[in-house]
Amino acid sequence: MDSAPTPYAEADVERYLPEPSGSLRSPFERDRARIVHSAALRRLAAKTQVVGPSTDDFIRNRLTHTLEVAQVGRDLASALGCDSDLVEAACLAHDLGHPPFGHNGERALDAAAQDIGGFEGNAQTLRVLTRLEAKTLDGDGHSLGLNLTRAALDAATKYPWPVQDAPPPQGHHADGLPRAVRKFGVYADDATVFTWMRAGRDDGRTCVEAQVMDFADDVAYSVHDVEDAVVAGRIDLSALGDRARRDEIWATARSWYAPDLGSDAAEAAFARLSRHPAWPRTAYDGSRPTLAGLKNLTSGLINRFCQSVQAAAEQAGLSGSVARYAGDVPIPAETRAEITVLKGIAAHLVMKADDRVSVLAAQRELLAELVEAYWRRAPAVLDHAFQGDFEAADDDAGRLRVVIDQVASLTDPSAVHAHARLLDPGP
């Protein structure tokens, strides 16, 4: 059995199915490697982050976003005294459950699964890690997913509660869609492994490694959405000098992300950001000097946010070796405001210019029709692994969950292809 690295207890590195290890790697290094080599991670390359992954070579997809979150999370973990391998594993895993078409697809599958407990990308992530990704089987031949350590599963769980305990949705996602799906981390039929993972915790508190992962996710998309929009010609950071225009942006930031963010606080945050040495003073033109300047701004802002948290952690005495529930990540109010300002700029100048309404509606319709088509023709048209799950299910609720699993596993292009194959097979 793996030995527990300090300051982790033996229970933290336990796996649901005990397994021998002759590896010289730590338990969390092995967890990270299992995620890196998973099919679920590879599929993220063809799943939407904000816009479709095939729209532009520069635009981030969900895999590139995940890799950036992992880099930010690993560096921050090292600075805070968390286990870097564990946090990196959580960052690599955090979006594995996202369906095709991003949060729009999540909304469609949640509607299709209302009678069986809904659909949520984070709950689906736990399902991928503990059931759907083929790596480990129990004595009866049932899949246990990647059989990660207890601490790794917990670190990858942003919302450690079931749907009945979830708060109502509010605000918007990073892609501009209103939050319509309640955020939770486990479906009812995955409660056994969830209870094992959360042994000794029934308070809904996230572990410190999950907090680092969540902050890294927030930092990565707030900065990179702006970077993408600048390169796409949708945002000119040097042309935000008009106060009335900025007030409109701050109103969007309040509506979408932070209801308590006042205009004065937003203005102060913007002033701090715009004083950064790399903040552009002229419009981006695609030249190497402006591209270099933009990349320097991106890295500078990420460093700024992470260093502010590191300083706050040191002031709070959160340093050295920090594990599981030994502390919480302190995020200064000024840092939260600055991140929200960046989100607001992208939201107001990109997402609210919503010529995508008809496209989003068509995506949801495609997935709803795809669920229905798979359901009518299952198990024959399911992927072979899901055929076995369908046949082993005890009732229609279990069988429908398998169909939802099948659709959620698809990439954006493969969902379109499956829809054409099942609903418009041709002559």
Buried (B, 14 or more C-beta within 10 A) or exposed (E): EBEBBEBBEEEBBBBBEEEEBEEEEBBBBBBBBBBEEBEBBEBBEBBBBBBBBEEEEEBBBBBBBBBBBBBBBBBBBBBBBBBBBBBBBBBBBBBBBBBBBBBBBBBBBBBBBEEBBBBBBBBBBBBBBBBBBEBBEEEEEEBBBBBBBBBBBBBBBBBBBBBEEBEEEEEBBBBBBBBEBBBBBBBBBBEEBBEEBBEEBEEEBBBBBBBBBBBBBBBBBBBBBBBBBBBBEBBBBBEBEEEEEBEBBBBBBBBBBBEEBEBEBBBBBBEBBBEEEBBBEEEBEEEEEBBEBBEBBBEBBBEBBBEBBBBBBBEEEBBEEBBBBBBBBBBBEEBBBBBBBBBBBBBBBBBBEEEBEEEBEEBBEBBBBBBBBBBEEBBEBBBEBBBBBBEEBEEEBBBBBBBBBBBBBBBBBBBBEBBEEBEEEEE
